[in-house]
Amino acid sequence: MKEWQADLLGVLDDDAPDDQAVFDRIARIALDLGFDRCAYGIRVPWPLTRPQLFLLNNYPESWKRRYQEAGYLLTDPTVLHCQKSRALLTWNDHVFSGAPQLWAEARAHGLSVGLAQSSADWHGVAGMLTLARGHDPLKAPELGAVRPAFGWLVQVAHLAFSRRLVPQLAGRPSSALTPREVEVLRWTADGKTAADISDILNVSEHTVVFHLGNAIRKLGSANKTAAVVKAALLGLL
């Protein structure tokens, strides 16, 4: 296994022309760690009724098609684990005991050894990184050696993709929010009414409504509740 610290910093470089280039850098580190296959997925919880998923992997094309056709994303034990826990998961028969068909087909496509771990941030954006291969069981000494680098890679991948994709998927404001608009949104997020905010900021209620309306318009939201959620997701509050 090569030195990986410098490669991790390369994932965060802003010179990558697109998301695939970022993923390719992650895949190269995965290969250095002994895994020729990897997958990354990120879930942006906006809009709340239709969270958005972004997925990239270098799995065999036949497995990509089969996985999608069978709807395995909804039953994949590794995905279900990562939705509930941030703990490292290593693939084994026990993990896939509830999904024997998926496990058999994955192995038939050369995916029999793997590890996965999720990440999340205070915006509610969640990510999951999986490294896989089709040979050489993952024994304790190798896992002990790989684990620190993999843990860092999980976090770096999440940071790299979230800062690229969250503005893209959630949608940035049409123009920058003013400090007063942000202030009004913060108080609204705390459950304050326009009348409450008027008293707190010592301005007229009409002024509060004016700033709130501007913020809603800039964020492209339907109402103040949606505007507050979106602003929070984008880290504007």
KEDREN-22553 format. One record per atom (N, C-alpha, C, O): residue in one letter; x, y negated, z negated. Coordinates in steps of 0.2 Angstrom, whole numbers, padded with zeros to 4 digits, always signed. Each point is the difference from the previous one (the first is absolute). Layout:
<rs>
AXYZ ...
</rs>
This chain:
<rs>
M+0004+0006+0000 M-0004-0006+0000 M+0004-0006+0000 M+0005-0001-0004 K-0006-0004+0009 K+0004-0006+0000 K-0001-0005-0005 K-0005+0001-0004 E+0009-0006+0003 E-0002-0005-0004 E-0006-0004+0003 E-0001-0001+0006 W-0004+0000-0010 W-0007-0002+0002 W-0002-0007-0002 W-0004-0003+0003 Q+0008+0000-0008 Q-0002-0007-0002 Q+0000-0005+0005 Q-0005-0004+0001 A+0010+0004+0003 A+0001-0005+0006 A-0006+0001+0005 A-0003-0005+0002 D+0002+0011-0001 D-0006+0002+0005 D-0007-0003-0002 D-0004-0002+0003 L+0003+0003-0010 L-0006-0003-0003 L-0001-0007+0001 L-0005-0002+0002 L+0011-0002-0003 L-0001-0007+0001 L-0002-0002+0008 L-0003-0004+0001 G+0006+0009+0003 G-0002-0001+0007 G-0007+0000+0002 G-0002-0003+0004 V-0002+0007-0008 V-0007+0001+0001 V-0003-0006-0001 V-0005-0002+0003 L+0007-0002-0008 L-0003-0007-0002 L+0002-0006+0005 L-0003-0005-0001 D+0008+0006+0005 D+0002-0005+0005 D-0006-0002+0004 D-0004+0004+0002 D+0004-0011-0001 D-0006-0003+0004 D+0002+0000+0007 D-0004-0002+0004 D+0009+0006-0002 D+0002+0000+0008 D-0004+0005+0003 D+0001+0000+0007 A-0004+0005-0010 A-0004+0005+0003 A-0005-0003+0005 A-0004-0004-0002 P+0004+0006+0008 P-0005-0003+0005 P-0007+0002-0001 P-0005-0004+0002 D+0004+0010-0005 D-0007+0002-0001 D+0000+0005-0005 D+0005+0002-0003 D-0011+0001+0001 D-0001+0004-0005 D+0003+0007+0001 D+0003+0003-0004 Q-0003-0001+0010 Q+0003+0006+0002 Q+0008+0000-0001 Q+0003+0005-0002 A+0000-0011+0003 A+0007+0000-0002 A+0001+0000-0007 A+0005+0003-0002 V-0009-0005-0002 V+0001+0001-0007 V-0001+0007-0002 V+0004+0003-0004 F-0009+0000+0007 F-0001+0007-0002 F+0006+0004+0003 F+0002+0005-0004 D+0001-0006+0009 D+0006+0003+0003 D+0006+0000-0005 D+0004+0004-0001 R-0003-0010-0002 R+0005-0001-0005 R-0001+0005-0006 R+0004+0003-0003 I-0011-0003+0001 I-0001+0005-0006 I+0001+0007+0002 I+0002+0004-0004 A-0004-0002+0011 A+0001+0007+0002 A+0008+0001+0000 A+0002+0006-0001 R+0002-0010+0003 R+0007+0001+0000 R+0003+0001-0007 R+0004+0005-0001 I-0007-0008-0004 I+0002+0001-0007 I-0003+0007-0002 I+0004+0004-0004 A-0010-0002+0006 A-0003+0006-0002 A+0005+0006+0003 A+0001+0005-0003 L+0001-0006+0009 L+0005+0005+0003 L+0006+0001-0004 L+0003+0005-0001 D+0000-0011-0001 D+0006+0000-0004 D-0001+0004-0007 D+0004+0003-0003 L-0011-0003+0001 L-0002+0003-0006 L-0001+0008+0001 L-0002+0003-0005 G+0002-0001+0011 G-0001+0007+0002 G-0007+0001+0003 G-0002+0006+0000 F-0002-0011+0002 F-0007+0002+0002 F+0000-0004+0007 F+0001-0006+0001 D-0003+0011+0004 D-0001-0003+0007 D-0007-0003+0001 D-0001-0002+0006 R-0003+0003-0010 R-0007-0002+0001 R-0002-0005-0006 R+0002+0001-0006 C-0006-0006+0008 C-0002-0005-0006 C-0006-0003+0003 C-0002-0001+0005 A-0002-0001-0010 A-0006-0004+0001 A-0001-0005-0005 A+0001+0000-0006 Y-0004-0006+0008 Y-0002-0005-0005 Y-0007-0003+0002 Y-0002-0001+0006 G-0002+0000-0011 G-0006-0002+0000 G-0001-0006-0005 G+0002+0000-0005 I-0006-0005+0007 I-0001-0006-0005 I-0008-0001+0001 I-0003+0000+0005 R+0000-0002-0011 R-0007-0001+0000 R-0001-0007-0003 R+0002-0002-0005 V-0005-0002+0009 V-0002-0007-0002 V-0007-0001-0001 V-0004+0002+0004 P+0002-0003-0011 P-0007+0000-0002 P-0004-0006+0002 P-0003-0003-0004 W+0004+0001+0010 W-0004-0005+0003 W-0002+0001+0007 W+0004+0002+0004 P-0011-0003-0003 P-0005-0001-0004 P-0002+0005-0005 P+0002+0006+0001 L-0005-0007-0007 L+0000+0005-0005 L-0005+0005+0002 L+0001+0006-0002 T-0006-0007+0007 T-0004+0005+0002 T+0003+0005+0005 T-0002+0005+0002 R+0008-0008+0001 R+0003+0004+0006 R+0008-0001-0001 R+0003-0003+0004 P+0000+0006-0009 P+0007-0001-0001 P+0003+0003+0007 P-0002+0004+0003 Q+0008-0008-0002 Q+0003+0002+0007 Q+0007+0004-0002 Q+0003-0001-0004 L-0002+0006+0009 L+0005+0005-0001 L+0005-0002+0006 L-0002-0001+0006 F+0008+0002-0007 F+0005-0001+0005 F+0005+0006-0001 F+0003+0001-0006 L-0002+0003+0011 L+0004+0007-0001 L+0005+0000+0006 L-0001-0002+0006 L+0007+0004-0008 L+0005+0001+0005 L+0004+0007-0002 L+0001+0001-0006 N+0001+0003+0010 N+0003+0006-0001 N+0004+0003+0006 N-0002-0002+0006 N+0007+0006-0007 N+0003+0003+0006 N-0001+0008+0000 N+0004+0004+0002 Y-0010-0002-0004 Y-0002+0007+0000 Y-0001+0002+0007 Y-0001-0004+0005 P+0001+0011-0004 P-0001+0002+0007 P-0007-0002+0003 P-0005-0001-0004 E+0005-0001+0010 E-0006-0003+0003 E-0006+0005-0001 E-0006-0002-0001 S+0007+0008+0002 S-0005+0005-0001 S-0003+0000-0007 S-0006+0001-0001 W+0010-0002-0004 W-0002+0000-0007 W-0004-0007-0001 W-0005+0000-0004 K+0007-0005+0007 K-0003-0006-0001 K-0008+0000+0002 K-0004-0002-0003 R+0004+0005+0009 R-0007+0001+0003 R-0004+0005-0004 R-0006-0002-0002 R+0009+0008+0000 R-0004+0004-0004 R-0002-0003-0007 R-0006+0001-0002 Y+0010-0004-0001 Y-0001-0004-0007 Y-0006-0004+0001 Y-0004-0001-0004 Q+0004-0003+0009 Q-0005-0005+0001 Q-0007+0003+0002 Q-0005-0001-0003 E+0005+0006+0008 E-0006+0004+0002 E-0003+0003-0006 E-0006+0000-0001 A+0010+0003-0004 A-0003+0004-0005 A-0002-0004-0006 A-0003+0002-0005 G+0005-0009+0005 G-0002-0004-0005 G+0004+0001-0007 G-0002-0001-0005 Y+0008+0004+0006 Y+0004+0002-0005 Y+0002-0006-0005 Y+0002+0002-0006 L-0002-0008+0008 L+0002-0005-0004 L-0005-0001-0006 L+0002-0002-0006 L-0008+0005+0006 L-0005+0000-0005 L+0001+0005-0005 L-0002+0000-0006 T+0006+0006+0008 T+0001+0005-0004 T+0007+0002-0002 T+0001+0005-0004 D+0003-0008+0007 D+0008+0001-0001 D+0001-0001-0007 D+0000-0005-0003 P+0002+0011-0001 P+0002-0001-0007 P+0005-0005-0002 P+0000-0003-0005 T+0005+0002+0010 T+0005-0005-0001 T-0002-0007-0001 T+0001-0004-0004 V-0006+0003+0009 V-0003-0007+0000 V-0005-0001-0006 V+0000-0005-0003 L-0003+0010+0001 L-0005+0000-0006 L+0004-0001-0006 L-0002-0004-0005 H+0008+0007+0005 H+0005-0001-0006 H+0002-0007-0001 H+0000-0003-0005 C+0002+0001+0011 C+0003-0007+0000 C-0005-0006-0001 C+0002-0005-0002 Q-0008+0007+0003 Q-0006-0005-0001 Q-0001-0001-0008 Q-0002-0005-0002 K+0004+0011-0002 K-0001+0000-0007 K+0006-0001-0004 K+0000-0002-0006 S+0006+0003+0009 S+0006+0000-0004 S+0006-0003+0004 S+0000+0000+0006 R+0005-0003-0010 R+0006-0003+0003 R+0006+0005-0001 R+0005-0001+0002 A-0007+0007-0004 A+0005+0005-0002 A+0003+0003+0007 A-0004+0001+0005 L+0010+0001-0005 L+0003+0004+0006 L-0004+0006+0001 L+0000+0004-0005 L-0001-0002+0011 L-0004+0007+0001 L+0005+0004+0005 L+0002-0003+0005 T+0000+0009-0007 T+0003+0004+0005 T-0005+0005+0003 T-0004+0003-0004 W+0005-0001+0010 W-0005+0005+0003 W+0002+0007-0002 W+0005+0002-0001 N-0011+0001-0001 N+0001+0008-0001 N-0007+0003+0001 N-0005-0004+0001 D+0005+0010-0002 D-0006+0004+0001 D-0006-0002-0005 D-0006-0001+0002 H+0008-0001-0008 H-0005-0002-0005 H-0003-0006+0002 H-0006-0001-0001 V+0010-0004+0003 V-0003-0007+0002 V-0005+0001+0006 V-0005-0003+0000 F+0006+0008+0004 F-0005+0001+0006 F-0004+0005-0001 F-0004+0003+0005 S+0003+0000-0011 S-0004+0006-0002 S-0008-0002+0002 S-0003+0005+0002 G+0001-0011-0002 G-0007-0002+0001 G-0001-0002+0008 G-0005-0001+0002 A+0011+0002+0002 A-0001-0002+0007 A+0005+0005+0004 A+0004-0002+0003 P-0006+0008-0004 P+0004+0005+0004 P+0001+0000+0007 P+0005+0001+0003 Q-0011-0003+0000 Q+0001-0001+0008 Q+0004-0006+0002 Q+0004+0001+0004 L-0004-0006-0008 L+0004-0006+0002 L+0008+0002-0001 L+0004-0001+0004 W-0003+0005-0010 W+0007+0002-0002 W+0002+0005+0006 W+0006-0001+0002 A-0010+0005+0000 A+0003+0005+0005 A+0001-0003+0006 A+0005+0001+0004 E-0009-0006-0002 E+0001-0004+0007 E+0006-0004-0001 E+0004-0001+0005 A-0003-0003-0010 A+0006-0004-0001 A+0006+0004+0001 A+0005-0002+0003 R-0005+0008-0007 R+0006+0004+0001 R+0001+0002+0007 R+0006+0001+0003 A-0011+0001+0001 A+0000+0002+0007 A+0003-0005+0004 A+0003+0001+0005 H-0004-0008-0007 H+0003-0005+0004 H+0007-0003-0003 H+0002-0005+0002 G+0001+0010-0006 G+0007-0002-0002 G+0000-0005-0006 G+0005-0003-0001 L-0010+0003-0003 L+0000-0004-0006 L-0002+0004-0006 L-0006+0001-0002 S+0011+0001-0001 S+0000+0005-0006 S+0003-0002-0006 S-0001+0003-0005 V+0005-0008+0005 V+0004-0003-0005 V-0001-0007-0001 V+0001-0004+0005 G-0003+0001-0010 G-0001-0007+0000 G-0001-0003-0007 G+0000+0004-0005 L+0000-0010+0004 L-0001-0004-0006 L-0004-0006+0002 L+0001-0003+0005 A-0005+0000-0010 A-0004-0006+0002 A+0000-0004-0007 A+0000+0003-0005 Q-0001-0009+0006 Q-0001-0005-0006 Q-0004-0006+0002 Q+0001-0002+0006 S-0005+0000-0010 S-0004-0007+0002 S+0003-0006-0004 S+0004+0001-0004 S-0006-0006+0006 S+0002-0007-0003 S-0006-0004+0001 S-0005+0001+0003 A+0005-0006-0008 A-0006-0005+0001 A+0003-0007-0003 A+0005+0000-0004 D-0009-0005+0005 D+0002-0007-0002 D-0006-0003-0003 D-0005+0003+0000 W+0006-0009-0003 W-0005-0003-0004 W-0005-0003+0005 W-0006-0002-0003 H+0007+0002+0009 H-0005-0002+0005 H-0005+0006+0001 H-0006-0002+0003 G+0007+0008-0005 G-0004+0005+0001 G+0002+0004+0007 G-0004+0005+0002 V+0009-0007+0001 V+0003+0003+0006 V+0004+0007-0002 V+0004-0001-0004 A-0006+0006+0007 A+0003+0007-0002 A+0003+0003+0006 A-0002-0001+0005 G+0008+0004-0007 G+0004+0003+0006 G+0002+0007-0002 G-0001+0002-0006 M+0003+0002+0011 M+0002+0007-0002 M+0005+0002+0005 M-0001-0001+0006 L+0006+0004-0008 L+0006+0002+0004 L+0001+0007-0001 L+0000+0003-0005 T+0000+0001+0011 T+0002+0007+0000 T+0006+0002+0004 T+0000-0003+0006 L+0004+0007-0008 L+0006+0003+0003 L-0002+0007+0001 L-0002+0003-0005 A+0004+0000+0011 A-0001+0007+0001 A+0005+0003+0005 A+0003-0003+0003 R-0003+0010-0003 R+0004+0004+0004 R-0003+0007+0001 R-0005+0001-0004 G+0008+0003+0008 G-0003+0006+0001 G+0005+0006-0002 G-0002+0006+0002 H+0007-0008-0006 H+0005+0006-0002 H+0003-0002-0006 H-0001-0006-0003 D+0005+0011+0000 D+0004-0002-0006 D-0004-0002-0006 D-0002-0006-0001 P-0001+0011-0003 P-0004-0002-0006 P+0004-0006-0004 P+0006+0000-0001 L-0010-0004-0002 L+0002-0006-0004 L+0002+0003-0007 L-0005+0001-0004 K+0011+0000+0002 K+0002+0003-0006 K+0002-0006-0005 K+0001-0005+0002 A-0001+0007-0008 A+0001-0005-0006 A+0006-0004+0001 A-0001-0006-0001 P+0007+0009+0003 P+0006-0005+0001 P-0001-0005+0005 P+0002-0006-0001 E-0005+0008+0007 E-0001-0005+0005 E-0005-0005-0002 E+0000-0006+0002 L-0006+0008-0005 L-0005-0004-0002 L+0003-0006-0005 L-0002-0005+0000 G+0006+0008-0005 G+0003-0005-0004 G+0005-0005+0003 G+0000-0006-0002 A+0003+0008+0008 A+0004-0005+0003 A-0004-0004+0005 A+0002-0006+0000 V-0007+0008+0002 V-0004-0004+0005 V-0005-0005-0004 V-0002-0005+0003 R+0000+0007-0009 R-0006-0003-0003 R+0002-0008-0001 R-0005-0004+0001 P+0011+0002-0003 P+0001-0007-0001 P-0001-0004+0006 P-0003-0005+0000 A+0006+0007+0006 A-0001-0003+0006 A-0007+0000+0003 A-0002-0005+0002 F-0001+0010-0003 F-0007+0001+0002 F-0004-0005-0004 F-0005-0004+0003 G+0006+0003-0009 G-0004-0004-0004 G+0001-0008+0002 G-0005-0003+0000 W+0011+0002+0002 W+0001-0007+0002 W-0003-0001+0007 W-0003-0005+0002 L+0003+0010+0002 L-0002+0000+0007 L-0008-0001+0000 L-0003-0004+0004 V+0000+0007-0009 V-0007-0001-0001 V-0002-0007-0001 V-0005-0003+0003 Q+0009-0001-0007 Q-0002-0007-0002 Q+0002-0004+0006 Q-0003-0005+0001 V+0009+0006+0002 V+0002-0004+0005 V-0005+0000+0006 V-0001-0005+0003 A-0001+0011-0001 A-0005+0001+0005 A-0006-0004-0001 A-0003-0003+0004 H+0001+0003-0010 H-0006-0003-0002 H+0001-0008+0001 H-0005-0003+0002 L+0010+0001-0005 L+0001-0007+0001 L+0001-0003+0007 L-0003-0005+0002 A+0007+0009+0002 A+0001-0001+0007 A-0007-0001+0004 A-0001-0004+0003 F-0003+0009-0004 F-0006+0001+0004 F-0005-0005-0003 F-0004-0003+0004 S+0003+0002-0011 S-0005-0004-0002 S+0001-0007+0002 S-0005-0004+0001 R+0011+0002-0001 R+0001-0007+0001 R-0001-0002+0008 R-0001-0005+0002 R+0002+0011+0002 R-0002-0001+0007 R-0007+0001+0002 R-0003-0004+0004 L+0000+0009-0008 L-0007+0002+0002 L-0006-0004-0003 L-0005-0001+0002 V+0006+0000-0009 V-0005-0003-0004 V-0003-0007+0004 V-0006-0001+0001 P+0011-0004+0000 P-0003-0006+0004 P-0003+0002+0006 P-0005-0003+0002 Q+0007+0008+0002 Q-0002+0002+0006 Q-0007+0003+0000 Q-0005-0001+0003 L+0004+0006-0008 L-0006+0004-0001 L-0005-0004-0004 L-0006+0000+0002 A+0008-0004-0007 A-0005-0004-0004 A-0002-0007+0004 A-0005-0002-0001 G+0010+0000+0004 G-0001-0007+0004 G+0002-0006-0004 G-0003-0001-0006 R+0008-0002+0008 R+0002-0006-0004 R-0005-0006+0001 R-0004+0000+0005 P+0004-0005-0009 P-0005-0006+0000 P+0002-0003+0007 P+0006+0000+0002 S-0011-0003+0001 S+0001-0004+0006 S+0004-0006-0001 S+0004-0002+0005 S-0003+0000-0011 S+0005-0006-0002 S+0001+0001-0007 S-0004+0003-0004 A+0009-0006+0001 A+0002+0001-0007 A-0005-0003-0005 A-0003-0005+0002 L+0002+0009-0007 L-0004-0003-0005 L+0003-0005-0004 L+0006+0000-0001 T-0010-0005-0001 T+0003-0006-0004 T+0001+0003-0007 T-0004+0004-0002 P+0008-0008-0002 P+0000+0002-0007 P-0006+0000-0004 P-0002+0004-0004 R-0003-0009+0006 R-0006-0001-0003 R-0005+0006+0002 R-0004+0002-0004 E+0005+0000+0010 E-0004+0006+0002 E+0002+0006-0003 E-0005+0004-0002 V+0011-0003+0001 V+0002+0006-0004 V-0002-0001-0007 V-0002+0006-0003 E+0002-0011+0000 E-0002-0001-0007 E-0007+0001-0001 E-0002+0004-0004 V-0002-0006+0009 V-0007+0001+0000 V-0002+0008+0001 V-0004+0003-0004 L+0008+0000+0008 L-0001+0007+0001 L+0002+0004-0006 L-0003+0005-0002 R+0008-0007-0002 R+0003+0003-0006 R-0006+0000-0005 R-0001+0005-0003 W-0002-0011+0002 W-0005+0000-0005 W-0006+0004+0002 W-0004+0003-0004 T+0002-0003+0011 T-0005+0004+0002 T+0001+0007-0001 T-0004+0004-0002 A+0010-0002+0002 A+0002+0007-0001 A-0001+0002-0007 A-0001+0006-0002 D+0002-0011-0003 D-0001+0001-0007 D-0008+0000-0002 D-0002+0000-0006 G-0002-0001+0011 G-0007+0000-0001 G-0003-0006-0001 G-0006-0001-0002 K+0009-0005+0003 K-0002-0006-0001 K-0005-0003+0005 K+0002+0001+0006 T-0007-0004-0007 T-0005-0003+0005 T+0003-0007+0002 T+0005-0002-0003 A-0008-0001+0008 A+0002-0006+0003 A+0000-0005-0006 A+0004-0005-0001 A-0010+0005-0003 A-0001-0005-0005 A+0006+0001-0006 A+0002-0005-0002 D-0001+0011+0001 D+0006+0002-0005 D+0006-0003+0002 D+0004-0004-0003 I-0002+0005+0010 I+0006-0002+0003 I+0000-0008+0000 I+0006-0003-0001 S-0011+0000+0002 S-0001-0007+0000 S+0002-0003-0007 S+0004-0005+0000 D-0006+0008-0005 D+0002-0002-0007 D+0007+0001-0001 D+0003-0004-0003 I+0000+0010+0005 I+0007+0002-0002 I+0004-0005+0004 I+0005-0002-0003 L-0006+0000+0009 L+0005-0004+0004 L-0002-0007+0000 L+0004-0004+0003 N-0009+0002-0006 N-0003-0007-0001 N-0001-0003+0007 N+0003-0006+0001 V-0006+0010+0003 V-0002-0003+0007 V-0007+0001+0000 V-0003+0004-0004 S+0000-0006+0010 S-0008+0001+0001 S-0001+0007+0002 S+0005+0003+0003 E-0011-0001-0004 E-0002+0007+0002 E+0001+0000+0008 E+0001+0005+0003 H-0003-0011+0000 H+0000+0000+0007 H+0007+0001+0003 H+0001+0003+0005 T+0004-0006-0009 T+0007+0001+0002 T+0002+0007+0000 T+0004+0003+0004 V-0006+0001-0009 V+0001+0007-0001 V-0002+0004+0006 V+0003+0004+0003 V-0010-0005-0002 V-0003+0003+0006 V+0004-0001+0006 V+0000+0004+0005 F+0002-0010-0004 F+0003-0002+0006 F+0007+0004+0001 F+0001+0003+0005 H+0003-0003-0010 H+0006+0004+0000 H-0001+0007+0001 H+0003+0004+0004 L-0008-0001-0007 L-0002+0007+0000 L-0002+0002+0007 L+0002+0005+0003 G-0006-0010+0000 G-0002+0001+0007 G+0006+0000+0005 G+0000+0004+0005 N+0004-0008-0006 N+0006+0000+0004 N+0004+0006+0000 N+0003+0003+0005 A-0002+0000-0012 A+0004+0006-0001 A-0004+0006+0004 A+0003+0004+0003 I-0009-0004-0004 I-0004+0005+0003 I+0001+0000+0008 I+0001+0005+0003 R-0002-0011+0000 R+0001-0001+0007 R+0007+0003+0002 R+0001+0003+0005 K+0004-0006-0008 K+0007+0002+0002 K+0002+0007-0001 K+0003+0003+0004 L-0006+0001-0009 L+0001+0007-0001 L-0005+0004+0005 L+0001+0006+0000 G-0005-0009+0003 G-0005+0003+0005 G-0004+0005-0004 G-0002+0006+0003 S+0000-0008-0009 S-0005+0004-0004 S-0007-0002+0000 S-0002-0005+0002 A-0002+0010-0004 A-0007-0001+0001 A-0003-0005-0006 A-0005-0003+0000 N+0008+0004-0006 N-0002-0003-0006 N+0006-0001-0005 N+0006+0002+0002 K-0007-0005-0008 K+0005-0001-0005 K+0003+0006-0003 K+0006+0001-0001 T-0010+0004+0001 T+0002+0007-0003 T+0005+0003+0005 T+0006+0002-0003 A-0007-0002+0009 A+0004+0003+0005 A+0006-0004+0001 A+0006+0003+0001 A-0006-0010-0002 A+0006-0004+0000 A+0004+0001-0005 A+0007+0000+0001 V-0009+0001-0007 V+0004+0001-0006 V+0004+0007+0001 V+0006+0000-0002 V-0010+0005+0004 V+0003+0007+0000 V+0006-0001+0006 V+0005+0003-0001 K-0007-0006+0006 K+0005+0000+0006 K+0006-0004-0002 K+0006+0002+0001 A-0007-0008-0005 A+0006-0004-0002 A+0004+0004-0005 A+0006-0001+0000 A-0009+0005-0004 A+0004+0004-0005 A+0004+0005+0003 A+0006+0001-0001 L-0009+0002+0006 L+0003+0006+0004 L+0006-0003+0004 L+0005+0003+0000 L-0005-0009+0002 L+0005-0003+0004 L+0005-0004-0005 L+0005-0002+0003 G-0006+0003-0009 G+0005-0003-0005 G+0000-0008+0000 G+0005-0003-0002 L-0011+0000+0003 L+0000-0007+0001 L-0002-0003-0007 L+0000-0006-0001 L-0002+0010-0004 L-0003-0002-0006 L+0006+0000-0006 L-0002-0002-0005 
</rs>
